[in-house]
Structure formats: structure tokens, C-alpha cells
Amino acid sequence: MSLIYTTLQSGAAGIWEMIVLMAAIIFIFLLLIKNVRVVPQANVYVIERLGTYKTTWQSGIHMKLPFFDRIARRISLKERVADFPPQPVITKDNVTMQIDTVIFFQIVDPVLYSYGIENPIVAIENLTATTLRNIIGDLELDETLTSRDVINTRMRVTLDEATDPWGIKVNRVELKNILPPQDIQTAMERQMKAEREKRESILIAEGQKEAAIRVAEGDKEAAILRADARKETAIRESDGEAQAILNLQAATAKGLQMIKDVQADDSLIALKSLETFIKVADGRATKIIIPSEIQSLAGLAVSVKEMLADVDTGDNKEAK
């Protein structure tokens, strides 16, 4: 019996040892799983060991020492935007206006960001307000409204230098809204309205001027075209008259050549001239210029007529 009892006691002890071992293995496994961390892309973890900075985990898988290491801070390295409410500022010519700003910044040193300052965003907001007041205080109202880019650049440079010990880089600063007092806004609106009306009047006048110039150019081109047309007509008429004269001269020359070819004598020429004279005399002309040849021929005709008359008179006498 004692042997059986001893054996049972030994078996029970072995089971308990197995249970304890399994529990220890499970505990160690869970402990290891709990201390394994995966850092996402564009993020870093700041690790402390016993309250002191130990290391910075980059993206990937990491494992910390249980009970000794802890994740002090999870930091995103992406660019951030801080939109601050309007701040009252006074210009050089004592005009109070409201200006709200937008800051684009990025954490470049996680350790400085974690241990450099307690509340970085509040510090940046206060620093932005102070810097804005200093810059606007050196500018008049008109310069403030027209120098937005200059103000943005000066603020970015100043803030970037001030936040460098905090592990922060200021990439860009933008003045979102510049709100002057209501009376100044009303005056500016009236001025802008007057400027718009002035530009509109100038555009209308320029349009009318352009239209008048185009009409004048059109009239000028039309006059030039009409003059060219008259010139072309005159040239063509002159060419036609010249061609007609040439044709007439050619016909005259051809007639003379024909007369020459038939070997006409003086009597025939005189007869033809006389026929031509008769035809001319039958016209409506009040003055007729008679060639000398035709005059001689006419005198000859008168002499012949007188001779024939004398012959007739003698015959009549003899008959009596």
C-alpha cells in the first residue's frame, strides 16, 4: 500500500510540475508578444529605460526589454498644419487689424521634440503671435496689404530659427486673412469699386478707339481699292484706244499698200479723192478743209464746165 501511495504522490507531483512549466511557457510567450512592437512608416517611437532615454525606433519590428523599457512617445514625421485664430496687431500708422496664420511644420528630431519643450504647439502659437506683431509693427497699412509674401517669408525664417532647438522645422507660413477695421474696409471697397469703374471706362474707350481705327483702316483700304480699280480701268481704256489707233494705222497702211500694189495713177487718186470730198460735203460739218490736190481738181472741173458752156453758145449762134 505504501508503494502505491508513494507512486500516486510521485505522479501528482509530476502533473503539477507539468502544469507549472506550461504556465511559465505561456507567460513567457505572452510577455514576449506584448513587448514586440511594429513601428509604421513615417513614425518613430522614443524608448526609455528606467526613466532615461534609451533609443529611437524607426519603422519596422522591434522588441523592448520587459519591465525595464517603455515607449515614452509615439511621434509622426509627416508634415503638420497648425491653424491659429486671428491675432490683433497694430501697424506702423496705428491701425489695428486681425490676422490669422497657418503654419506648416515637420518634426525632424524626435528626441529634441520629446525633451526640448513641454508643449510645442502652444509655444509655436505664442511665438507666431509675437513675431507677427513685430513684423507688422514696422509696416504701414498699405504695405501690410500688399506685402503678404514678404511677411510670410520673414515669419518662416524667424520661426524656423526659434523652433530649431525643439526639433521642429517650419516649412511654410501663410497669412490666411487680413481684416482691417470696418471703416477702412468700407473705404477700401469704395476705392476698389471706383477703380473697377475706371478700368471699365478705360476698356470701353479703348474698345471704341480700336473700332474707330479699324473703320478708318477699312475706309482707307476701300479707297485704295477704288483708286486701283480706276487706275486699272484707265490703263485698259488707254490700251484699248492705243490698240484702236494701231489697228487704224495698220488698216491705212494696208490700204495704201493695196493702192500701191494696183499701181494707181494720179487721175485715179484724184477721182477717189473727189468721191471722198463729196461724201464729206454731204455730212453735217460746217467747215471743210479741202486738200490742195482736190482744189486743183475742182478748178479743172470748173474750167471744163466753162469750156463746155462756150461750145454750146457757139453752136447755138451758128444755128441761128
C-alpha positions in Angstrom: 0.0 0.0 0.0 2.8 2.4 0.9 4.3 1.7 -2.5 1.1 2.6 -4.3 0.7 5.7 -2.2 4.2 6.8 -3.0 3.6 6.2 -6.7 0.5 8.3 -6.6 2.3 11.1 -4.9 5.0 11.0 -7.4 2.5 11.1 -10.3 0.6 14.0 -8.8 3.9 15.9 -8.3 4.8 15.3 -12.0 1.5 16.6 -13.2 1.8 19.8 -11.1 5.3 20.3 -12.4 4.0 20.0 -16.0 1.2 22.5 -15.2 3.7 25.0 -13.7 6.0 24.5 -16.7 3.2 25.0 -19.2 2.0 28.1 -17.4 5.6 29.5 -17.3 6.0 28.9 -21.0 2.6 30.6 -21.7 3.5 33.5 -19.5 6.9 34.0 -21.2 5.3 33.7 -24.6 2.7 36.3 -23.8 5.3 38.6 -22.3 7.4 38.4 -25.4 4.4 39.0 -27.6 3.4 42.0 -25.5 6.9 43.6 -25.8 7.2 43.2 -29.6 6.2 46.3 -31.5 5.8 47.2 -35.2 6.5 50.8 -36.0 4.5 52.1 -39.0 6.0 54.0 -41.9 6.7 57.8 -41.2 6.5 57.2 -37.5 9.1 56.8 -34.7 8.9 55.6 -31.1 11.0 57.1 -28.3 12.1 54.4 -25.9 13.1 55.0 -22.2 14.8 52.5 -19.9 14.2 53.0 -16.3 13.1 56.6 -17.0 16.1 57.5 -19.1 16.1 58.0 -22.9 17.4 54.8 -24.4 16.8 54.8 -28.2 14.5 55.8 -31.0 12.8 53.1 -33.0 12.4 53.7 -36.7 9.7 52.0 -38.9 9.9 48.2 -38.7 9.6 45.4 -36.0 11.3 45.9 -32.6 11.3 44.3 -29.1 11.8 46.0 -25.8 13.0 44.7 -22.5 10.1 43.8 -20.2 9.6 45.8 -17.0 12.6 48.0 -17.9 11.9 49.6 -21.2 8.8 51.6 -22.1 7.6 53.6 -25.1 7.8 57.2 -23.9 6.3 58.8 -27.1 4.9 57.9 -30.5 5.8 60.7 -33.0 4.6 61.1 -36.6 7.2 62.5 -39.0 4.6 63.7 -41.5 4.1 67.4 -42.2 1.5 69.0 -39.9 -0.7 72.0 -40.1 -1.4 74.4 -37.2 -4.2 76.9 -37.8 -4.1 79.7 -35.3 -7.0 82.0 -34.5 -6.9 85.7 -35.5 -4.4 87.9 -33.6 -4.8 91.6 -33.0 -1.8 93.5 -34.4 -1.1 97.3 -34.8 0.6 98.7 -37.9 3.1 101.5 -38.0 0.4 104.0 -38.8 -1.6 102.9 -35.7 -4.3 100.8 -37.5 -5.5 97.7 -35.6 -6.3 94.7 -37.6 -6.9 91.0 -37.1 -4.6 88.5 -38.8 -4.9 84.7 -38.6 -2.0 82.5 -39.7 -1.4 78.9 -40.8 1.9 77.1 -40.0 3.2 74.1 -41.9 5.8 72.3 -39.8 7.5 68.9 -39.5 9.3 67.1 -36.7 12.9 66.4 -37.7 14.4 65.4 -34.4 12.1 63.2 -32.2 14.4 63.4 -29.1 14.5 67.3 -29.1 10.8 67.3 -29.7 10.2 65.0 -26.8 12.5 66.6 -24.3 13.1 70.1 -25.6 9.8 71.8 -24.7 6.8 70.8 -22.8 4.0 71.9 -25.2 5.5 72.6 -28.6 2.2 73.6 -30.4 1.4 76.2 -27.7 4.9 77.5 -27.9 4.7 77.9 -31.7 1.4 79.7 -31.4 2.8 82.2 -28.9 5.9 82.7 -30.9 3.9 83.2 -34.1 1.8 85.9 -32.5 4.9 87.7 -31.2 6.7 87.5 -34.5 3.7 88.7 -36.4 3.3 91.8 -34.1 7.0 92.7 -34.5 6.8 92.4 -38.3 3.5 94.3 -38.8 4.6 97.0 -36.4 7.3 98.0 -38.9 4.8 98.2 -41.8 2.1 100.7 -42.7 -1.4 99.6 -43.7 -0.8 99.7 -47.4 2.4 97.8 -47.1 0.8 95.2 -44.9 -2.0 94.6 -47.5 0.5 94.4 -50.5 3.5 92.6 -48.8 1.9 89.3 -47.9 4.7 87.3 -49.5 7.4 89.3 -47.7 5.6 88.9 -44.3 5.3 85.1 -44.9 9.0 84.7 -45.7 10.2 86.8 -42.7 7.9 84.8 -40.4 9.0 81.5 -41.7 12.7 82.3 -41.3 12.2 83.6 -37.7 10.0 80.7 -36.6 12.3 78.1 -38.2 15.3 79.5 -36.2 13.3 79.7 -33.0 12.0 76.1 -33.3 15.2 74.5 -34.3 16.2 73.6 -30.6 12.8 71.9 -30.4 13.5 69.5 -33.3 10.8 71.3 -35.4 11.3 72.6 -39.0 8.9 75.3 -40.2 8.4 74.7 -43.9 5.8 77.4 -44.7 3.8 80.2 -43.1 0.7 81.7 -44.7 -1.4 84.7 -43.7 -4.8 83.4 -44.2 -6.9 86.5 -43.6 -6.0 90.2 -43.0 -9.1 92.0 -41.6 -8.7 95.8 -41.1 -11.3 97.8 -39.2 -14.8 98.2 -40.6 -14.5 101.8 -41.7 -11.2 101.1 -43.5 -12.9 98.1 -45.2 -15.7 100.3 -46.4 -13.3 102.9 -47.7 -11.3 100.2 -49.4 -14.4 98.7 -51.0 -15.4 102.1 -52.3 -11.9 102.7 -53.7 -11.9 99.3 -55.4 -15.3 100.0 -56.9 -14.1 103.3 -58.2 -11.0 101.5 -59.6 -13.2 98.9 -61.3 -15.4 101.6 -62.8 -12.3 103.5 -64.0 -10.9 100.3 -65.6 -14.2 99.6 -67.2 -14.4 103.2 -68.7 -10.8 102.8 -70.0 -11.6 99.5 -71.6 -14.8 100.9 -73.2 -12.8 103.9 -74.5 -10.0 101.7 -75.8 -12.7 99.5 -77.5 -14.2 102.5 -79.2 -10.8 103.7 -80.2 -9.9 100.3 -81.7 -13.3 100.2 -83.5 -12.7 103.7 -85.0 -9.2 102.7 -86.1 -10.5 99.6 -87.8 -13.3 101.6 -89.5 -10.7 104.1 -90.7 -8.4 101.4 -91.9 -11.3 99.8 -93.7 -12.2 103.1 -95.4 -8.6 103.6 -96.4 -8.3 100.1 -97.9 -11.6 100.6 -99.8 -10.4 104.0 -101.2 -7.1 102.4 -102.2 -9.0 99.6 -103.9 -11.3 102.0 -105.7 -8.3 104.1 -106.9 -6.6 100.9 -108.1 -9.8 100.0 -109.9 -10.0 103.4 -111.6 -6.3 103.2 -112.5 -6.8 99.8 -114.0 -9.8 101.0 -115.9 -7.9 104.0 -117.3 -5.0 101.8 -118.2 -7.3 99.3 -120.0 -9.1 102.2 -121.8 -5.7 103.7 -122.8 -4.6 100.3 -124.0 -7.8 99.9 -126.0 -7.5 103.4 -127.6 -3.9 102.7 -128.4 -4.8 99.3 -129.9 -7.6 101.0 -131.9 -5.1 103.6 -133.3 -2.7 100.9 -134.1 -5.4 99.0 -135.9 -6.5 102.1 -137.8 -2.9 102.8 -138.8 -2.5 99.2 -139.8 -5.6 99.4 -141.9 -4.5 102.7 -143.5 -1.1 101.2 -144.2 -2.8 98.2 -145.7 -5.0 100.4 -147.9 -2.0 102.3 -149.1 -0.2 99.1 -149.8 -3.1 97.9 -151.8 -3.2 101.1 -153.8 0.5 100.8 -154.4 0.0 97.2 -155.5 -2.6 98.1 -158.1 -0.3 100.9 -159.4 -3.0 103.6 -159.4 -2.1 106.7 -161.4 -2.7 110.3 -160.4 -6.1 110.5 -162.1 -7.5 107.6 -160.2 -6.2 109.0 -157.0 -7.7 112.4 -157.7 -11.0 110.7 -158.6 -11.1 108.8 -155.4 -10.3 112.0 -153.5 -13.1 113.7 -155.2 -15.5 111.0 -154.2 -14.3 111.2 -150.7 -14.8 115.0 -150.7 -18.4 114.6 -152.0 -19.1 112.2 -149.1 -17.6 114.6 -146.6 -19.6 117.5 -148.1 -22.8 115.6 -147.5 -22.1 115.5 -143.8 -23.1 117.9 -141.1 -19.7 119.6 -140.8 -19.8 123.4 -141.1 -16.2 123.7 -142.0 -14.4 121.6 -144.6 -10.7 121.6 -145.2 -10.0 120.8 -148.8 -6.7 119.4 -149.8 -4.7 121.2 -152.5 -5.0 118.3 -154.9 -8.8 118.4 -154.7 -8.8 122.2 -155.1 -6.8 121.7 -158.3 -9.2 119.1 -159.4 -12.2 121.3 -158.6 -10.6 124.2 -160.7 -10.1 121.8 -163.5 -13.8 120.8 -163.3 -14.9 124.5 -163.4 -12.7 125.1 -166.5 -14.1 122.1 -168.2 -17.6 123.3 -167.4 -16.9 126.8 -168.8 -15.4 125.3 -172.0 -18.5 123.2 -172.5 -20.7 126.2 -172.0 -18.7 128.2 -174.6 -19.1 125.3 -177.1 -22.8 125.3 -176.5 -23.1 129.0 -177.1 -21.2 128.9 -180.4 -23.3 126.1 -181.7 -26.5 128.0 -180.9 -25.2 131.1 -182.7 -24.4 129.1 -185.8 -27.8 127.5 -185.8 -29.4 130.9 -185.8 
